[in-house]
Amino acid sequence: MQFLPLVLIFAVFYFLIIRPQQKKMDQHQSMLKAIQKGDKVVTGGGIVGTVHKLDGDDHLSVEIAEGVRVKIVRSSISSVLNKDEKAKETSSPAVEAKN
């Protein structure tokens, strides 16, 4: 009977913290595996670019501006923009700087 509160605390801890974190990690890993050439991605540092080339399992070549490509580690990708976000980004008018 002395261990019952400890077991209950561990169960609550598992279901509220450990299990959701594991699900989130699994979703992130599956997202990273599904990255293809042409996908728009956002890095952990906030850089948005288009995947130009898949360099093995660990690296990507991402075009961040026209003609500017950087090689990044796949695990640094924080999200892949879906088709709805791609459409919004291309349909919104660009803001031009006034001289």
N, CA, C and O atoms as a GROMACS GRO file, in nm:
protein
  396
    1MET      N    1   0.080  -0.120   0.000
    1MET     CA    2   0.000   0.000   0.000
    1MET      C    3   0.085   0.127   0.000
    1MET      O    4   0.038   0.233  -0.041
    2GLN      N    5   0.207   0.117   0.045
    2GLN     CA    6   0.291   0.235   0.051
    2GLN      C    7   0.332   0.281  -0.088
    2GLN      O    8   0.360   0.399  -0.110
    3PHE      N    9   0.335   0.188  -0.183
    3PHE     CA   10   0.380   0.221  -0.317
    3PHE      C   11   0.269   0.271  -0.409
    3PHE      O   12   0.296   0.318  -0.519
    4LEU      N   13   0.145   0.260  -0.365
    4LEU     CA   14   0.032   0.299  -0.449
    4LEU      C   15   0.038   0.447  -0.491
    4LEU      O   16   0.019   0.475  -0.609
    5PRO      N   17   0.064   0.540  -0.401
    5PRO     CA   18   0.075   0.680  -0.445
    5PRO      C   19   0.190   0.702  -0.545
    5PRO      O   20   0.176   0.780  -0.639
    6LEU      N   21   0.300   0.634  -0.524
    6LEU     CA   22   0.413   0.646  -0.615
    6LEU      C   23   0.378   0.592  -0.754
    6LEU      O   24   0.413   0.653  -0.855
    7VAL      N   25   0.308   0.480  -0.759
    7VAL     CA   26   0.265   0.422  -0.886
    7VAL      C   27   0.166   0.515  -0.955
    7VAL      O   28   0.174   0.533  -1.077
    8LEU      N   29   0.075   0.573  -0.882
    8LEU     CA   30  -0.022   0.666  -0.940
    8LEU      C   31   0.047   0.791  -0.995
    8LEU      O   32   0.011   0.839  -1.102
    9ILE      N   33   0.143   0.842  -0.923
    9ILE     CA   34   0.217   0.959  -0.971
    9ILE      C   35   0.292   0.925  -1.099
    9ILE      O   36   0.293   1.005  -1.193
   10PHE      N   37   0.355   0.808  -1.104
   10PHE     CA   38   0.426   0.767  -1.225
   10PHE      C   39   0.329   0.750  -1.342
   10PHE      O   40   0.361   0.790  -1.454
   11ALA      N   41   0.211   0.692  -1.318
   11ALA     CA   42   0.112   0.673  -1.424
   11ALA      C   43   0.066   0.807  -1.480
   11ALA      O   44   0.056   0.824  -1.601
   12VAL      N   45   0.037   0.901  -1.392
   12VAL     CA   46  -0.005   1.034  -1.437
   12VAL      C   47   0.108   1.101  -1.515
   12VAL      O   48   0.083   1.160  -1.620
   13PHE      N   49   0.227   1.092  -1.465
   13PHE     CA   50   0.344   1.150  -1.532
   13PHE      C   51   0.360   1.090  -1.672
   13PHE      O   52   0.385   1.162  -1.768
   14TYR      N   53   0.345   0.957  -1.683
   14TYR     CA   54   0.359   0.889  -1.812
   14TYR      C   55   0.254   0.938  -1.911
   14TYR      O   56   0.288   0.974  -2.024
   15PHE      N   57   0.128   0.940  -1.870
   15PHE     CA   58   0.020   0.974  -1.963
   15PHE      C   59   0.013   1.123  -1.995
   15PHE      O   60  -0.038   1.160  -2.102
   16LEU      N   61   0.061   1.208  -1.908
   16LEU     CA   62   0.054   1.352  -1.934
   16LEU      C   63   0.180   1.409  -1.998
   16LEU      O   64   0.174   1.513  -2.064
   17ILE      N   65   0.295   1.344  -1.979
   17ILE     CA   66   0.420   1.402  -2.029
   17ILE      C   67   0.494   1.310  -2.126
   17ILE      O   68   0.524   1.350  -2.238
   18ILE      N   69   0.523   1.189  -2.085
   18ILE     CA   70   0.608   1.101  -2.166
   18ILE      C   71   0.538   1.057  -2.294
   18ILE      O   72   0.595   1.067  -2.402
   19ARG      N   73   0.416   1.008  -2.283
   19ARG     CA   74   0.346   0.955  -2.401
   19ARG      C   75   0.320   1.061  -2.508
   19ARG      O   76   0.347   1.034  -2.625
   20PRO      N   77   0.270   1.180  -2.474
   20PRO     CA   78   0.252   1.282  -2.578
   20PRO      C   79   0.384   1.324  -2.644
   20PRO      O   80   0.387   1.351  -2.764
   21GLN      N   81   0.492   1.329  -2.566
   21GLN     CA   82   0.622   1.365  -2.624
   21GLN      C   83   0.669   1.259  -2.722
   21GLN      O   84   0.726   1.292  -2.826
   22GLN      N   85   0.646   1.131  -2.691
   22GLN     CA   86   0.683   1.023  -2.782
   22GLN      C   87   0.604   1.032  -2.912
   22GLN      O   88   0.659   1.012  -3.020
   23LYS      N   89   0.474   1.063  -2.902
   23LYS     CA   90   0.391   1.078  -3.022
   23LYS      C   91   0.441   1.193  -3.109
   23LYS      O   92   0.449   1.181  -3.231
   24LYS      N   93   0.476   1.303  -3.044
   24LYS     CA   94   0.525   1.419  -3.117
   24LYS      C   95   0.657   1.387  -3.187
   24LYS      O   96   0.678   1.428  -3.301
   25MET      N   97   0.746   1.314  -3.120
   25MET     CA   98   0.873   1.276  -3.181
   25MET      C   99   0.851   1.182  -3.300
   25MET      O  100   0.918   1.195  -3.402
   26ASP      N  101   0.757   1.088  -3.287
   26ASP     CA  102   0.727   0.997  -3.397
   26ASP      C  103   0.672   1.073  -3.518
   26ASP      O  104   0.709   1.043  -3.632
   27GLN      N  105   0.584   1.171  -3.494
   27GLN     CA  106   0.529   1.251  -3.603
   27GLN      C  107   0.640   1.331  -3.672
   27GLN      O  108   0.641   1.341  -3.794
   28HIS      N  109   0.731   1.386  -3.594
   28HIS     CA  110   0.841   1.465  -3.651
   28HIS      C  111   0.932   1.376  -3.735
   28HIS      O  112   0.974   1.416  -3.844
   29GLN      N  113   0.962   1.256  -3.687
   29GLN     CA  114   1.046   1.163  -3.762
   29GLN      C  115   0.980   1.122  -3.893
   29GLN      O  116   1.046   1.115  -3.996
   30SER      N  117   0.849   1.095  -3.890
   30SER     CA  118   0.781   1.057  -4.013
   30SER      C  119   0.775   1.175  -4.110
   30SER      O  120   0.782   1.155  -4.232
   31MET      N  121   0.762   1.298  -4.058
   31MET     CA  122   0.763   1.416  -4.143
   31MET      C  123   0.899   1.430  -4.211
   31MET      O  124   0.906   1.460  -4.330
   32LEU      N  125   1.007   1.408  -4.136
   32LEU     CA  126   1.142   1.419  -4.193
   32LEU      C  127   1.166   1.313  -4.300
   32LEU      O  128   1.231   1.341  -4.401
   33LYS      N  129   1.115   1.193  -4.280
   33LYS     CA  130   1.133   1.086  -4.378
   33LYS      C  131   1.054   1.113  -4.506
   33LYS      O  132   1.092   1.066  -4.613
   34ALA      N  133   0.944   1.189  -4.495
   34ALA     CA  134   0.856   1.213  -4.610
   34ALA      C  135   0.898   1.334  -4.693
   34ALA      O  136   0.833   1.363  -4.793
   35ILE      N  137   1.003   1.404  -4.654
   35ILE     CA  138   1.047   1.522  -4.729
   35ILE      C  139   1.092   1.480  -4.868
   35ILE      O  140   1.168   1.385  -4.885
   36GLN      N  141   1.044   1.555  -4.969
   36GLN     CA  142   1.078   1.528  -5.108
   36GLN      C  143   1.131   1.654  -5.174
   36GLN      O  144   1.117   1.764  -5.121
   37LYS      N  145   1.192   1.636  -5.290
   37LYS     CA  146   1.240   1.750  -5.368
   37LYS      C  147   1.120   1.838  -5.404
   37LYS      O  148   1.016   1.788  -5.446
   38GLY      N  149   1.136   1.969  -5.386
   38GLY     CA  150   1.030   2.063  -5.417
   38GLY      C  151   0.945   2.104  -5.298
   38GLY      O  152   0.866   2.198  -5.308
   39ASP      N  153   0.959   2.036  -5.184
   39ASP     CA  154   0.883   2.072  -5.065
   39ASP      C  155   0.936   2.203  -5.007
   39ASP      O  156   1.056   2.229  -5.009
   40LYS      N  157   0.844   2.285  -4.955
   40LYS     CA  158   0.884   2.406  -4.883
   40LYS      C  159   0.902   2.367  -4.738
   40LYS      O  160   0.814   2.304  -4.678
   41VAL      N  161   1.016   2.404  -4.681
   41VAL     CA  162   1.048   2.367  -4.543
   41VAL      C  163   1.087   2.490  -4.462
   41VAL      O  164   1.129   2.592  -4.517
   42VAL      N  165   1.071   2.478  -4.331
   42VAL     CA  166   1.114   2.582  -4.237
   42VAL      C  167   1.215   2.518  -4.144
   42VAL      O  168   1.187   2.414  -4.084
   43THR      N  169   1.333   2.579  -4.132
   43THR     CA  170   1.436   2.525  -4.044
   43THR      C  171   1.411   2.569  -3.900
   43THR      O  172   1.326   2.654  -3.874
   44GLY      N  173   1.486   2.511  -3.810
   44GLY     CA  174   1.475   2.548  -3.669
   44GLY      C  175   1.511   2.694  -3.646
   44GLY      O  176   1.463   2.754  -3.550
   45GLY      N  177   1.594   2.751  -3.732
   45GLY     CA  178   1.632   2.891  -3.721
   45GLY      C  179   1.536   2.986  -3.788
   45GLY      O  180   1.555   3.108  -3.783
   46GLY      N  181   1.430   2.933  -3.850
   46GLY     CA  182   1.329   3.017  -3.913
   46GLY      C  183   1.352   3.046  -4.060
   46GLY      O  184   1.281   3.128  -4.118
   47ILE      N  185   1.449   2.982  -4.121
   47ILE     CA  186   1.476   3.003  -4.263
   47ILE      C  187   1.379   2.920  -4.345
   47ILE      O  188   1.364   2.800  -4.322
   48VAL      N  189   1.312   2.984  -4.440
   48VAL     CA  190   1.216   2.916  -4.527
   48VAL      C  191   1.282   2.894  -4.662
   48VAL      O  192   1.344   2.986  -4.717
   49GLY      N  193   1.270   2.774  -4.715
   49GLY     CA  194   1.330   2.744  -4.844
   49GLY      C  195   1.264   2.625  -4.910
   49GLY      O  196   1.175   2.562  -4.853
   50THR      N  197   1.308   2.596  -5.031
   50THR     CA  198   1.256   2.484  -5.108
   50THR      C  199   1.365   2.378  -5.119
   50THR      O  200   1.480   2.408  -5.148
   51VAL      N  201   1.327   2.253  -5.095
   51VAL     CA  202   1.423   2.143  -5.104
   51VAL      C  203   1.465   2.128  -5.249
   51VAL      O  204   1.382   2.105  -5.337
   52HIS      N  205   1.594   2.141  -5.274
   52HIS     CA  206   1.648   2.131  -5.410
   52HIS      C  207   1.700   1.991  -5.437
   52HIS      O  208   1.682   1.937  -5.546
   53LYS      N  209   1.765   1.932  -5.336
   53LYS     CA  210   1.825   1.800  -5.355
   53LYS      C  211   1.833   1.728  -5.221
   53LYS      O  212   1.861   1.790  -5.118
   54LEU      N  213   1.810   1.598  -5.223
   54LEU     CA  214   1.825   1.515  -5.104
   54LEU      C  215   1.964   1.454  -5.107
   54LEU      O  216   1.995   1.375  -5.196
   55ASP      N  217   2.048   1.491  -5.011
   55ASP     CA  218   2.186   1.442  -5.005
   55ASP      C  219   2.196   1.331  -4.902
   55ASP      O  220   2.238   1.354  -4.789
   56GLY      N  221   2.158   1.210  -4.939
   56GLY     CA  222   2.164   1.098  -4.847
   56GLY      C  223   2.053   1.104  -4.744
   56GLY      O  224   1.951   1.170  -4.764
   57ASP      N  225   2.075   1.034  -4.632
   57ASP     CA  226   1.973   1.028  -4.527
   57ASP      C  227   1.979   1.145  -4.431
   57ASP      O  228   1.880   1.176  -4.365
   58ASP      N  229   2.093   1.211  -4.422
   58ASP     CA  230   2.112   1.312  -4.318
   58ASP      C  231   2.112   1.457  -4.366
   58ASP      O  232   2.092   1.546  -4.284
   59HIS      N  233   2.132   1.483  -4.494
   59HIS     CA  234   2.148   1.621  -4.541
   59HIS      C  235   2.051   1.653  -4.654
   59HIS      O  236   2.006   1.565  -4.728
   60LEU      N  237   2.020   1.782  -4.666
   60LEU     CA  238   1.935   1.835  -4.772
   60LEU      C  239   2.003   1.957  -4.832
   60LEU      O  240   2.076   2.029  -4.763
   61SER      N  241   1.979   1.980  -4.959
   61SER     CA  242   2.020   2.104  -5.022
   61SER      C  243   1.893   2.187  -5.038
   61SER      O  244   1.800   2.147  -5.108
   62VAL      N  245   1.890   2.302  -4.972
   62VAL     CA  246   1.770   2.386  -4.969
   62VAL      C  247   1.800   2.518  -5.037
   62VAL      O  248   1.900   2.584  -5.008
   63GLU      N  249   1.712   2.558  -5.129
   63GLU     CA  250   1.727   2.686  -5.198
   63GLU      C  251   1.648   2.790  -5.118
   63GLU      O  252   1.526   2.782  -5.107
   64ILE      N  253   1.721   2.888  -5.062
   64ILE     CA  254   1.657   2.989  -4.978
   64ILE      C  255   1.629   3.118  -5.053
   64ILE      O  256   1.549   3.200  -5.008
   65ALA      N  257   1.693   3.137  -5.166
   65ALA     CA  258   1.668   3.249  -5.256
   65ALA      C  259   1.708   3.200  -5.395
   65ALA      O  260   1.771   3.096  -5.409
   66GLU      N  261   1.671   3.275  -5.496
   66GLU     CA  262   1.702   3.232  -5.631
   66GLU      C  263   1.853   3.220  -5.649
   66GLU      O  264   1.927   3.318  -5.637
   67GLY      N  265   1.898   3.098  -5.676
   67GLY     CA  266   2.040   3.072  -5.696
   67GLY      C  267   2.122   3.056  -5.569
   67GLY      O  268   2.243   3.034  -5.576
   68VAL      N  269   2.058   3.066  -5.452
   68VAL     CA  270   2.129   3.052  -5.325
   68VAL      C  271   2.084   2.921  -5.260
   68VAL      O  272   1.969   2.907  -5.219
   69ARG      N  273   2.177   2.827  -5.251
   69ARG     CA  274   2.146   2.696  -5.193
   69ARG      C  275   2.236   2.671  -5.074
   69ARG      O  276   2.356   2.700  -5.078
   70VAL      N  277   2.177   2.616  -4.969
   70VAL     CA  278   2.253   2.582  -4.850
   70VAL      C  279   2.232   2.434  -4.820
   70VAL      O  280   2.126   2.378  -4.847
   71LYS      N  281   2.335   2.372  -4.764
   71LYS     CA  282   2.325   2.232  -4.725
   71LYS      C  283   2.297   2.230  -4.576
   71LYS      O  284   2.371   2.288  -4.497
   72ILE      N  285   2.189   2.162  -4.537
   72ILE     CA  286   2.150   2.158  -4.396
   72ILE      C  287   2.130   2.013  -4.352
   72ILE      O  288   2.112   1.923  -4.434
   73VAL      N  289   2.132   1.994  -4.223
   73VAL     CA  290   2.106   1.863  -4.165
   73VAL      C  291   1.955   1.843  -4.160
   73VAL      O  292   1.880   1.934  -4.122
   74ARG      N  293   1.910   1.726  -4.200
   74ARG     CA  294   1.767   1.697  -4.208
   74ARG      C  295   1.696   1.720  -4.074
   74ARG      O  296   1.583   1.767  -4.072
   75SER      N  297   1.762   1.687  -3.964
   75SER     CA  298   1.698   1.700  -3.833
   75SER      C  299   1.675   1.846  -3.793
   75SER      O  300   1.602   1.872  -3.697
   76SER      N  301   1.735   1.943  -3.865
   76SER     CA  302   1.714   2.084  -3.831
   76SER      C  303   1.584   2.138  -3.891
   76SER      O  304   1.549   2.253  -3.866
   77ILE      N  305   1.514   2.058  -3.970
   77ILE     CA  306   1.386   2.101  -4.027
   77ILE      C  307   1.281   2.096  -3.917
   77ILE      O  308   1.262   1.993  -3.852
   78SER      N  309   1.213   2.209  -3.895
   78SER     CA  310   1.110   2.211  -3.792
   78SER      C  311   0.972   2.183  -3.848
   78SER      O  312   0.887   2.128  -3.779
   79SER      N  313   0.947   2.221  -3.974
   79SER     CA  314   0.817   2.191  -4.034
   79SER      C  315   0.826   2.192  -4.186
   79SER      O  316   0.916   2.253  -4.245
   80VAL      N  317   0.731   2.123  -4.246
   80VAL     CA  318   0.715   2.122  -4.391
   80VAL      C  319   0.584   2.192  -4.419
   80VAL      O  320   0.479   2.155  -4.365
   81LEU      N  321   0.588   2.296  -4.503
   81LEU     CA  322   0.467   2.370  -4.535
   81LEU      C  323   0.381   2.286  -4.628
   81LEU      O  324   0.429   2.230  -4.726
   82ASN      N  325   0.251   2.278  -4.595
   82ASN     CA  326   0.163   2.199  -4.679
   82ASN      C  327   0.120   2.278  -4.801
   82ASN      O  328   0.156   2.395  -4.816
   83LYS      N  329   0.043   2.216  -4.887
   83LYS     CA  330   0.004   2.280  -5.013
   83LYS      C  331  -0.080   2.405  -4.990
   83LYS      O  332  -0.069   2.500  -5.068
   84ASP      N  333  -0.164   2.408  -4.886
   84ASP     CA  334  -0.244   2.528  -4.857
   84ASP      C  335  -0.154   2.645  -4.821
   84ASP      O  336  -0.179   2.758  -4.865
   85GLU      N  337  -0.051   2.621  -4.741
   85GLU     CA  338   0.040   2.728  -4.703
   85GLU      C  339   0.124   2.773  -4.822
   85GLU      O  340   0.156   2.892  -4.834
   86LYS      N  341   0.159   2.679  -4.912
   86LYS     CA  342   0.232   2.716  -5.033
   86LYS      C  343   0.147   2.807  -5.119
   86LYS      O  344   0.196   2.906  -5.173
   87ALA      N  345   0.018   2.775  -5.133
   87ALA     CA  346  -0.071   2.855  -5.216
   87ALA      C  347  -0.088   2.995  -5.157
   87ALA      O  348  -0.089   3.093  -5.231
   88LYS      N  349  -0.102   3.004  -5.025
   88LYS     CA  350  -0.116   3.135  -4.961
   88LYS      C  351   0.008   3.220  -4.984
   88LYS      O  352  -0.002   3.339  -5.013
   89GLU      N  353   0.125   3.157  -4.972
   89GLU     CA  354   0.250   3.231  -4.986
   89GLU      C  355   0.268   3.284  -5.128
   89GLU      O  356   0.315   3.396  -5.147
   90THR      N  357   0.231   3.204  -5.228
   90THR     CA  358   0.250   3.247  -5.366
   90THR      C  359   0.142   3.344  -5.411
   90THR      O  360   0.165   3.425  -5.500
   91SER      N  361   0.022   3.337  -5.349
   91SER     CA  362  -0.086   3.425  -5.393
   91SER      C  363  -0.081   3.561  -5.326
   91SER      O  364  -0.138   3.657  -5.380
   92SER      N  365  -0.016   3.574  -5.212
   92SER     CA  366  -0.010   3.704  -5.145
   92SER      C  367   0.086   3.796  -5.220
   92SER      O  368   0.196   3.753  -5.257
   93PRO      N  369   0.047   3.921  -5.241
   93PRO     CA  370   0.133   4.013  -5.316
   93PRO      C  371   0.258   4.048  -5.236
   93PRO      O  372   0.254   4.061  -5.114
   94ALA      N  373   0.366   4.063  -5.306
   94ALA     CA  374   0.493   4.098  -5.242
   94ALA      C  375   0.492   4.246  -5.205
   94ALA      O  376   0.440   4.330  -5.279
   95VAL      N  377   0.550   4.276  -5.092
   95VAL     CA  378   0.559   4.414  -5.048
   95VAL      C  379   0.688   4.472  -5.105
   95VAL      O  380   0.796   4.417  -5.086
   96GLU      N  381   0.675   4.584  -5.176
   96GLU     CA  382   0.792   4.646  -5.237
   96GLU      C  383   0.838   4.762  -5.150
   96GLU      O  384   0.758   4.838  -5.097
   97ALA      N  385   0.966   4.775  -5.138
   97ALA     CA  386   1.024   4.884  -5.060
   97ALA      C  387   1.022   5.012  -5.142
   97ALA      O  388   1.054   5.011  -5.262
   98LYS      N  389   0.985   5.122  -5.077
   98LYS     CA  390   0.984   5.251  -5.146
   98LYS      C  391   1.120   5.317  -5.128
   98LYS      O  392   1.177   5.315  -5.019
   99ASN      N  393   1.169   5.374  -5.234
   99ASN     CA  394   1.298   5.444  -5.227
   99ASN      C  395   1.280   5.587  -5.191
   99ASN      O  396   1.378   5.661  -5.181
   0.00000   0.00000   0.00000
